[in-house]
Amino acid sequence: MEQLKIPKDRIPCLIGIKGKDKRQIEKLTKTKLKVDSKEGDIIIEGESLQTYICKSIIKAIARGFNPKIALQLLNENYILEIVNIEDFVRKTKNDLLRVRSRIIGTEGKARKMIERLTNTDICVYGKTVSIVGEQENVYLAKRAVINLLQGSKHGNVYNFIAKNKKPL
């Protein structure tokens, strides 16, 4: 049995329309979910490996991903990586907004470019940047995000990705 807390505004995304997404997660992971909508507490019951996979899917949904993207974590080659933005900025709200904006870019261009170059899905939610994809690609995307958080120019980050990406 595992227990975790998710933001209250993400509970409807976890449950889905008429409980469809919750039932799909339960079916695919062979687990049972108990959701406390008032507190944001989730209890996962099932075998240890299945509860671990289910927990990472729920974490992905809690960090802003669409349930369809989060369900990619059922594939054993896919992982979820969460980068805390606060580890790279001073604790002022302006710094947090500035750095979040650097990652997202104008009209989401920077985020989309990193997603396209690394073949991952990236979500900036609250004080975190979450990445879902195949392990090698997630590592590359994480390095790119960290480089942006540390102040690297966007062009240099894209070149870094292109240089370090393994050919298919």
N, C-alpha and C positions, 0 to 999 in steps of 0.2 A: 504494500500500500504506500502510495506517495501522496504528498499534499503540497500544493503551491498556491500562491496568491497572484491574481492578475488584475489589471486595472478594470474598474467597473464599466468603463465605456467600451471595453473589448469583449465583455460577456455576450452581447447579442451576436457578435461575429463568431464566437465559439459555438454558440447554440445553433445559429442559423434560423431560417424561416421554418416555423413549426418543429424545431428540434432536428432538422434534417442533417446539418453538419455534425452535431454532437453524435447522432446515431451512426453516421458514416465513420467517424473517428473510432467510436466504440467497436464497430463491426470489423474495421480493417486492423485494429490493434488488439482485438480480443480482450478488451478491458471494459470496466464499468466506471462511468464518470458521475460524480455527485457534485452539482454546482450550487453554491450559495450565492445567489445574485446580489443580495444586500451587502455582503462583505467582500465578495470577489474571491472566495476560497474555492478551490477545486480539489476534490479527493479522487485519486485514481486507484482502482482496485484491479489486480490481475497478476500475471507472472512477472518476475523482476525485469526481464528483457523487454517485454511488451509495455510495462509501465514506464520504463526508461524512454522508449521510443515515443510513447504517448505524451510523456512529459515534455520532450523536446518539441513535439508538434504544438502543444498548448502554449509553450513559451514563445514559439514563432508567431502564433496568432496574437498572443499578448503583446508582442513587440511590434505589431502593426501589419503583419502579413495576412493576405487573403488565405482562407482555409485551403484552397486548391494548391497554392504554392507551399503551404506548410505541410501538406500531405506528401510532398516530394521526399520528405524526411523518412518515409517508409522504405525508400531505396537505401540500402546499406552504404552506398557510395556518397550519399548526400549528408551534409552536416549543417548545423546552425552555429554561427559565430556571432557573439555580441560584443561590440566595442563601446565602452563607456566614454562619452565625450568629455565628461568632467575630469577625467584623468589627464587631459591635454590642455585645459584652459584654467584661467583663474576663476574664482567662484562668482563672478559678476554675471548678471543676466545678459548684458550686452555682448560679452565675450562668447557666451553660449550660443546666442542667436547668430553672431557673426560666423562662428565656426560651423554651425549647422548649415548656414547659407552657403558656405564654401563647398560643402559636400553635396548639397542639393544642386546648386548652380542656378543660373537664370532659367526659369521655366522648367527646372528639373534636368537640364542638359548634362550637367556633370555626373549626376547619379546614373542617368541613362547610358552615358558613354562608358562609365566603369562597368555597368551591368553588361553592356554589349561586348566590350573588350574581354571581360573575364567569364562570360557566360554564366552569370550568377543573378540572383535577385537581391536587391538591397532595399531596406526600409529604414528611414530616419524617423524615429518616434521618441518624443520626450528627450531624454538625455542620452539616448543610445543610438547606435547604428548597428543594424542586424543584417547578416548576410547568410543566404541559403544557396547552396550549390554543391558541386562535387568538391571533395576535399582540397585538391591542388588549386582549383579555381578560387575557392573561398580564401585560401591562404594568400593568393596573389591580390584579390580584392581587398582583403584586410590590410595588407601592406600599403596598397594604394590609398585607402581611407586614412590610415595612420599618417602617411606622408602628407596628405592634405591637411589633416588636423595639426601637424607640426609646421605648416606654413609653406610647403612646396608649391610651386606654380602648377596649374592644371596641366599645361603642356608637358612639363617634365614628368608628371605622374603618368600621363597617357603613354609617353615614350618608355617609361619604366615598365609598364604593363606589356607593351609590344615587345620589348627586349627580353623579358623574362617568361613570356608565354611560350609553352611548348607547342610545337606544331602538331596538328591532328594526325 
